Amino acid sequence: MPASAPRRVTRNRANPSLPESGTDFAIYSNSKSARPLNAKPPVTGHGGARNSADRTSDALTESQVRALLLAIGRASAMGLPLNRHCTIHLERGGLTDAQAAMAVGAFLTLVRDWLRKCGHPFAAVWVREDDDGDGSKGSHVHILLHLPAGVQWAGWRNRRWLERVTRRRYVAGTIRTRIIGGTSKAAWTAPERFDANLGAVSGYVAKGASPAAVAALGLERWQPSGRIIGKRWGRSQNLRG
Protein backbone atom coordinates (compact mmCIF):
# COMPACT_ATOMS: atom_id res chain seq x y z
CA MET A 1 0.00 0.00 0.00
CA PRO A 2 1.65 3.29 -0.97
CA ALA A 3 2.46 5.51 1.97
CA SER A 4 1.17 8.56 0.15
CA ALA A 5 -2.26 7.16 -0.74
CA PRO A 6 -3.70 4.78 1.87
CA ARG A 7 -6.78 2.91 0.81
CA ARG A 8 -10.07 3.69 2.53
CA VAL A 9 -11.60 0.41 3.73
CA THR A 10 -15.11 0.07 5.01
CA ARG A 11 -14.48 -2.50 7.71
CA ASN A 12 -11.62 -3.99 9.68
CA ARG A 13 -10.17 -7.31 8.55
CA ALA A 14 -7.68 -7.82 11.36
CA ASN A 15 -9.22 -11.19 12.17
CA PRO A 16 -10.27 -12.77 8.85
CA SER A 17 -11.09 -16.08 10.53
CA LEU A 18 -13.90 -14.37 12.44
CA PRO A 19 -14.92 -11.54 10.14
CA GLU A 20 -18.50 -11.12 11.28
CA SER A 21 -18.69 -12.68 14.74
CA GLY A 22 -18.08 -9.53 16.70
CA THR A 23 -17.51 -6.74 14.23
CA ASP A 24 -20.78 -4.89 14.47
CA PHE A 25 -21.46 -5.01 18.20
CA ALA A 26 -19.49 -1.97 19.24
CA ILE A 27 -18.64 -0.07 16.07
CA TYR A 28 -20.80 2.81 14.96
CA SER A 29 -19.98 5.89 12.96
CA ASN A 30 -22.85 8.29 13.54
CA SER A 31 -21.87 10.29 14.46
CA LYS A 32 -13.34 12.93 43.04
CA SER A 33 -15.36 15.22 40.89
CA ALA A 34 -14.08 16.92 37.83
CA ARG A 35 -14.31 20.67 37.77
CA PRO A 36 -16.09 22.55 34.98
CA LEU A 37 -14.01 23.61 32.02
CA ASN A 38 -13.61 27.22 33.13
CA ALA A 39 -12.14 26.05 36.45
CA LYS A 40 -10.01 23.14 35.26
CA PRO A 41 -6.23 23.45 34.73
CA PRO A 42 -4.85 22.73 31.27
CA VAL A 43 -3.25 19.44 32.28
CA THR A 44 -5.29 16.47 33.59
CA GLY A 45 -4.47 13.01 34.88
CA HIS A 46 -5.87 11.30 31.79
CA GLY A 47 -3.78 12.75 29.04
CA GLY A 48 -5.17 16.27 28.87
CA ALA A 49 -2.75 18.65 27.21
CA ARG A 50 -2.07 22.31 26.71
CA ASN A 51 -4.54 23.19 24.00
CA SER A 52 -2.78 26.17 22.46
CA ALA A 53 -3.81 27.14 18.95
CA ASP A 54 -0.36 26.25 17.61
CA ARG A 55 -0.58 22.62 18.79
CA THR A 56 -2.52 20.82 16.11
CA SER A 57 -2.38 17.43 14.42
CA ASP A 58 -4.03 15.80 11.43
CA ALA A 59 -3.44 12.12 12.17
CA LEU A 60 -2.10 9.56 14.61
CA THR A 61 1.59 8.85 14.11
CA GLU A 62 3.02 5.36 13.81
CA SER A 63 4.38 5.48 17.37
CA GLN A 64 1.02 6.68 18.69
CA VAL A 65 -0.87 3.87 16.98
CA ARG A 66 1.60 1.32 18.35
CA ALA A 67 1.21 2.73 21.87
CA LEU A 68 -2.58 2.82 21.53
CA LEU A 69 -2.82 -0.83 20.47
CA LEU A 70 -0.30 -1.84 23.12
CA ALA A 71 -2.41 -0.15 25.81
CA ILE A 72 -5.54 -1.96 24.63
CA GLY A 73 -3.69 -5.29 24.80
CA ARG A 74 -2.21 -4.43 28.19
CA ALA A 75 -5.69 -3.83 29.61
CA SER A 76 -6.77 -7.34 28.64
CA ALA A 77 -3.56 -8.83 30.07
CA MET A 78 -4.26 -7.03 33.37
CA GLY A 79 -7.75 -8.52 33.57
CA LEU A 80 -9.32 -5.15 32.70
CA PRO A 81 -10.61 -5.76 29.16
CA LEU A 82 -11.87 -2.62 27.43
CA ASN A 83 -15.46 -3.75 26.92
CA ARG A 84 -17.27 -0.46 26.30
CA HIS A 85 -16.99 1.81 23.25
CA CYS A 86 -18.25 5.27 24.12
CA THR A 87 -18.43 8.09 21.56
CA ILE A 88 -19.01 11.68 22.70
CA HIS A 89 -19.87 14.29 20.06
CA LEU A 90 -18.24 17.23 21.78
CA GLU A 91 -19.26 19.84 19.23
CA ARG A 92 -22.89 18.78 19.53
CA GLY A 93 -22.51 19.23 23.27
CA GLY A 94 -21.55 22.88 22.73
CA LEU A 95 -17.76 22.63 23.06
CA THR A 96 -15.11 24.00 20.77
CA ASP A 97 -12.28 21.77 19.65
CA ALA A 98 -9.91 23.83 21.81
CA GLN A 99 -11.93 22.72 24.87
CA ALA A 100 -12.19 19.09 23.83
CA ALA A 101 -9.09 17.55 25.43
CA MET A 102 -9.88 19.11 28.82
CA ALA A 103 -13.49 17.94 28.54
CA VAL A 104 -12.39 14.39 27.84
CA GLY A 105 -10.07 14.44 30.86
CA ALA A 106 -12.82 15.84 33.08
CA PHE A 107 -15.34 13.22 31.91
CA LEU A 108 -12.89 10.36 32.48
CA THR A 109 -12.08 11.68 35.94
CA LEU A 110 -15.76 11.40 36.83
CA VAL A 111 -15.88 7.84 35.47
CA ARG A 112 -12.73 6.87 37.36
CA ASP A 113 -13.92 8.32 40.66
CA TRP A 114 -17.32 6.66 40.34
CA LEU A 115 -15.71 3.25 39.74
CA ARG A 116 -13.29 3.70 42.62
CA LYS A 117 -16.13 4.59 44.98
CA CYS A 118 -17.73 1.31 43.92
CA GLY A 119 -14.47 -0.53 44.67
CA HIS A 120 -13.46 -1.14 41.05
CA PRO A 121 -10.33 -0.31 39.03
CA PHE A 122 -10.34 2.01 36.04
CA ALA A 123 -8.78 1.55 32.60
CA ALA A 124 -9.40 3.48 29.39
CA VAL A 125 -7.95 4.73 26.12
CA TRP A 126 -9.33 7.52 23.95
CA VAL A 127 -8.84 9.03 20.50
CA ARG A 128 -10.15 12.40 19.35
CA GLU A 129 -11.31 13.09 15.80
CA ASP A 130 -12.94 15.83 13.75
CA ASP A 131 -14.47 16.04 10.30
CA ASP A 132 -12.82 17.82 7.40
CA GLY A 133 -14.98 20.91 7.66
CA ASP A 134 -18.08 19.39 6.12
CA GLY A 135 -19.99 19.47 9.41
CA SER A 136 -20.79 15.76 9.29
CA LYS A 137 -19.61 15.01 12.81
CA GLY A 138 -17.54 17.83 14.23
CA SER A 139 -15.19 17.36 17.15
CA HIS A 140 -15.76 14.01 18.88
CA VAL A 141 -13.93 11.38 20.89
CA HIS A 142 -13.92 7.60 20.93
CA ILE A 143 -13.34 6.10 24.38
CA LEU A 144 -12.69 2.42 25.09
CA LEU A 145 -13.04 1.66 28.79
CA HIS A 146 -13.31 -1.23 31.19
CA LEU A 147 -16.59 -1.81 32.98
CA PRO A 148 -16.53 -4.64 35.54
CA ALA A 149 -19.11 -7.38 35.16
CA GLY A 150 -22.31 -6.50 36.97
CA VAL A 151 -21.71 -2.73 36.95
CA GLN A 152 -24.40 -0.79 35.11
CA TRP A 153 -23.34 1.86 32.57
CA ALA A 154 -26.38 4.11 32.95
CA GLY A 155 -27.30 6.68 30.33
CA TRP A 156 -28.70 9.13 32.87
CA ARG A 157 -25.39 9.14 34.73
CA ASN A 158 -23.43 9.83 31.56
CA ARG A 159 -25.71 12.73 30.69
CA ARG A 160 -25.35 14.19 34.17
CA TRP A 161 -21.57 13.93 33.96
CA LEU A 162 -21.53 15.73 30.63
CA GLU A 163 -23.70 18.52 32.02
CA ARG A 164 -21.26 18.92 34.91
CA VAL A 165 -18.29 19.07 32.56
CA THR A 166 -19.81 21.43 29.99
CA ARG A 167 -22.17 23.44 32.23
CA ARG A 168 -24.79 23.06 29.50
CA ARG A 169 -28.01 21.13 29.24
CA TYR A 170 -27.52 17.76 27.61
CA VAL A 171 -28.27 17.66 23.87
CA ALA A 172 -29.79 14.41 22.59
CA GLY A 173 -27.30 12.26 20.72
CA THR A 174 -24.19 13.77 22.29
CA ILE A 175 -23.07 10.47 23.82
CA ARG A 176 -23.54 6.90 22.63
CA THR A 177 -22.15 3.67 24.05
CA ARG A 178 -21.89 0.14 22.68
CA ILE A 179 -20.95 -3.13 24.36
CA ILE A 180 -17.86 -4.74 22.86
CA GLY A 181 -18.47 -8.42 22.24
CA GLY A 182 -22.25 -8.18 22.31
CA THR A 183 -22.83 -8.85 26.02
CA SER A 184 -21.46 -7.29 29.20
CA LYS A 185 -19.72 -10.55 30.18
CA ALA A 186 -18.43 -11.52 26.73
CA ALA A 187 -14.79 -10.96 27.70
CA TRP A 188 -15.13 -13.80 30.19
CA THR A 189 -17.87 -16.02 28.75
CA ALA A 190 -17.16 -15.70 25.00
CA PRO A 191 -13.49 -14.67 24.73
CA GLU A 192 -13.09 -15.51 21.02
CA ARG A 193 -16.06 -13.38 20.07
CA PHE A 194 -14.92 -10.61 22.37
CA ASP A 195 -11.35 -10.63 21.03
CA ALA A 196 -12.63 -10.50 17.45
CA ASN A 197 -14.86 -7.52 18.19
CA LEU A 198 -12.17 -5.77 20.23
CA GLY A 199 -9.76 -6.18 17.31
CA ALA A 200 -12.31 -4.60 14.98
CA VAL A 201 -13.00 -1.74 17.38
CA SER A 202 -9.27 -1.18 17.88
CA GLY A 203 -8.88 -0.82 14.13
CA TYR A 204 -11.82 1.56 14.07
CA VAL A 205 -10.46 3.95 16.70
CA ALA A 206 -7.02 3.85 15.02
CA LYS A 207 -8.46 4.62 11.58
CA GLY A 208 -7.19 8.21 11.72
CA ALA A 209 -3.58 7.09 11.37
CA SER A 210 -1.13 8.86 9.11
CA PRO A 211 -0.33 7.40 5.68
CA ALA A 212 3.10 6.42 7.00
CA ALA A 213 1.53 4.55 9.93
CA VAL A 214 -0.95 2.81 7.63
CA ALA A 215 1.90 1.60 5.42
CA ALA A 216 4.24 0.62 8.26
CA LEU A 217 1.65 -1.23 10.34
CA GLY A 218 -0.43 -2.69 7.54
CA LEU A 219 -3.63 -1.19 8.87
CA GLU A 220 -6.74 -2.38 7.06
CA ARG A 221 -8.92 0.59 7.87
CA TRP A 222 -8.14 4.21 7.13
CA GLN A 223 -10.16 7.40 7.11
CA PRO A 224 -9.19 11.08 7.39
CA SER A 225 -10.04 12.21 10.90
CA GLY A 226 -9.57 15.95 10.65
CA ARG A 227 -7.32 18.50 12.30
CA ILE A 228 -7.62 18.83 16.07
CA ILE A 229 -6.20 21.17 18.71
CA GLY A 230 -4.33 19.61 21.61
CA LYS A 231 -3.68 15.98 22.46
CA ARG A 232 -5.10 13.49 19.99
CA TRP A 233 -5.12 10.35 22.11
CA GLY A 234 -4.53 9.20 25.65
CA ARG A 235 -4.66 6.27 28.09
CA SER A 236 -5.12 5.81 31.80
CA GLN A 237 -1.98 5.76 33.90
CA ASN A 238 -2.14 2.01 34.55
CA LEU A 239 -1.95 1.27 30.81
CA ARG A 240 1.30 3.13 30.28
CA GLY A 241 4.39 1.12 29.46
C-alpha positions in Angstrom: 0.0 0.0 0.0 1.6 3.3 -1.0 2.5 5.5 2.0 1.2 8.6 0.1 -2.3 7.2 -0.7 -3.7 4.8 1.9 -6.8 2.9 0.8 -10.1 3.7 2.5 -11.6 0.4 3.7 -15.1 0.1 5.0 -14.5 -2.5 7.7 -11.6 -4.0 9.7 -10.2 -7.3 8.6 -7.7 -7.8 11.4 -9.2 -11.2 12.2 -10.3 -12.8 8.8 -11.1 -16.1 10.5 -13.9 -14.4 12.4 -14.9 -11.5 10.1 -18.5 -11.1 11.3 -18.7 -12.7 14.7 -18.1 -9.5 16.7 -17.5 -6.7 14.2 -20.8 -4.9 14.5 -21.5 -5.0 18.2 -19.5 -2.0 19.2 -18.6 -0.1 16.1 -20.8 2.8 15.0 -20.0 5.9 13.0 -22.9 8.3 13.5 -21.9 10.3 14.5 -13.3 12.9 43.0 -15.4 15.2 40.9 -14.1 16.9 37.8 -14.3 20.7 37.8 -16.1 22.6 35.0 -14.0 23.6 32.0 -13.6 27.2 33.1 -12.1 26.1 36.5 -10.0 23.1 35.3 -6.2 23.4 34.7 -4.9 22.7 31.3 -3.3 19.4 32.3 -5.3 16.5 33.6 -4.5 13.0 34.9 -5.9 11.3 31.8 -3.8 12.8 29.0 -5.2 16.3 28.9 -2.7 18.7 27.2 -2.1 22.3 26.7 -4.5 23.2 24.0 -2.8 26.2 22.5 -3.8 27.1 18.9 -0.4 26.3 17.6 -0.6 22.6 18.8 -2.5 20.8 16.1 -2.4 17.4 14.4 -4.0 15.8 11.4 -3.4 12.1 12.2 -2.1 9.6 14.6 1.6 8.8 14.1 3.0 5.4 13.8 4.4 5.5 17.4 1.0 6.7 18.7 -0.9 3.9 17.0 1.6 1.3 18.4 1.2 2.7 21.9 -2.6 2.8 21.5 -2.8 -0.8 20.5 -0.3 -1.8 23.1 -2.4 -0.1 25.8 -5.5 -2.0 24.6 -3.7 -5.3 24.8 -2.2 -4.4 28.2 -5.7 -3.8 29.6 -6.8 -7.3 28.6 -3.6 -8.8 30.1 -4.3 -7.0 33.4 -7.7 -8.5 33.6 -9.3 -5.2 32.7 -10.6 -5.8 29.2 -11.9 -2.6 27.4 -15.5 -3.7 26.9 -17.3 -0.5 26.3 -17.0 1.8 23.3 -18.3 5.3 24.1 -18.4 8.1 21.6 -19.0 11.7 22.7 -19.9 14.3 20.1 -18.2 17.2 21.8 -19.3 19.8 19.2 -22.9 18.8 19.5 -22.5 19.2 23.3 -21.5 22.9 22.7 -17.8 22.6 23.1 -15.1 24.0 20.8 -12.3 21.8 19.7 -9.9 23.8 21.8 -11.9 22.7 24.9 -12.2 19.1 23.8 -9.1 17.5 25.4 -9.9 19.1 28.8 -13.5 17.9 28.5 -12.4 14.4 27.8 -10.1 14.4 30.9 -12.8 15.8 33.1 -15.3 13.2 31.9 -12.9 10.4 32.5 -12.1 11.7 35.9 -15.8 11.4 36.8 -15.9 7.8 35.5 -12.7 6.9 37.4 -13.9 8.3 40.7 -17.3 6.7 40.3 -15.7 3.3 39.7 -13.3 3.7 42.6 -16.1 4.6 45.0 -17.7 1.3 43.9 -14.5 -0.5 44.7 -13.5 -1.1 41.0 -10.3 -0.3 39.0 -10.3 2.0 36.0 -8.8 1.6 32.6 -9.4 3.5 29.4 -7.9 4.7 26.1 -9.3 7.5 24.0 -8.8 9.0 20.5 -10.2 12.4 19.4 -11.3 13.1 15.8 -12.9 15.8 13.7 -14.5 16.0 10.3 -12.8 17.8 7.4 -15.0 20.9 7.7 -18.1 19.4 6.1 -20.0 19.5 9.4 -20.8 15.8 9.3 -19.6 15.0 12.8 -17.5 17.8 14.2 -15.2 17.4 17.2 -15.8 14.0 18.9 -13.9 11.4 20.9 -13.9 7.6 20.9 -13.3 6.1 24.4 -12.7 2.4 25.1 -13.0 1.7 28.8 -13.3 -1.2 31.2 -16.6 -1.8 33.0 -16.5 -4.6 35.5 -19.1 -7.4 35.2 -22.3 -6.5 37.0 -21.7 -2.7 36.9 -24.4 -0.8 35.1 -23.3 1.9 32.6 -26.4 4.1 33.0 -27.3 6.7 30.3 -28.7 9.1 32.9 -25.4 9.1 34.7 -23.4 9.8 31.6 -25.7 12.7 30.7 -25.3 14.2 34.2 -21.6 13.9 34.0 -21.5 15.7 30.6 -23.7 18.5 32.0 -21.3 18.9 34.9 -18.3 19.1 32.6 -19.8 21.4 30.0 -22.2 23.4 32.2 -24.8 23.1 29.5 -28.0 21.1 29.2 -27.5 17.8 27.6 -28.3 17.7 23.9 -29.8 14.4 22.6 -27.3 12.3 20.7 -24.2 13.8 22.3 -23.1 10.5 23.8 -23.5 6.9 22.6 -22.1 3.7 24.1 -21.9 0.1 22.7 -20.9 -3.1 24.4 -17.9 -4.7 22.9 -18.5 -8.4 22.2 -22.3 -8.2 22.3 -22.8 -8.8 26.0 -21.5 -7.3 29.2 -19.7 -10.6 30.2 -18.4 -11.5 26.7 -14.8 -11.0 27.7 -15.1 -13.8 30.2 -17.9 -16.0 28.7 -17.2 -15.7 25.0 -13.5 -14.7 24.7 -13.1 -15.5 21.0 -16.1 -13.4 20.1 -14.9 -10.6 22.4 -11.4 -10.6 21.0 -12.6 -10.5 17.4 -14.9 -7.5 18.2 -12.2 -5.8 20.2 -9.8 -6.2 17.3 -12.3 -4.6 15.0 -13.0 -1.7 17.4 -9.3 -1.2 17.9 -8.9 -0.8 14.1 -11.8 1.6 14.1 -10.5 4.0 16.7 -7.0 3.8 15.0 -8.5 4.6 11.6 -7.2 8.2 11.7 -3.6 7.1 11.4 -1.1 8.9 9.1 -0.3 7.4 5.7 3.1 6.4 7.0 1.5 4.6 9.9 -0.9 2.8 7.6 1.9 1.6 5.4 4.2 0.6 8.3 1.7 -1.2 10.3 -0.4 -2.7 7.5 -3.6 -1.2 8.9 -6.7 -2.4 7.1 -8.9 0.6 7.9 -8.1 4.2 7.1 -10.2 7.4 7.1 -9.2 11.1 7.4 -10.0 12.2 10.9 -9.6 16.0 10.7 -7.3 18.5 12.3 -7.6 18.8 16.1 -6.2 21.2 18.7 -4.3 19.6 21.6 -3.7 16.0 22.5 -5.1 13.5 20.0 -5.1 10.4 22.1 -4.5 9.2 25.7 -4.7 6.3 28.1 -5.1 5.8 31.8 -2.0 5.8 33.9 -2.1 2.0 34.6 -2.0 1.3 30.8 1.3 3.1 30.3 4.4 1.1 29.5 
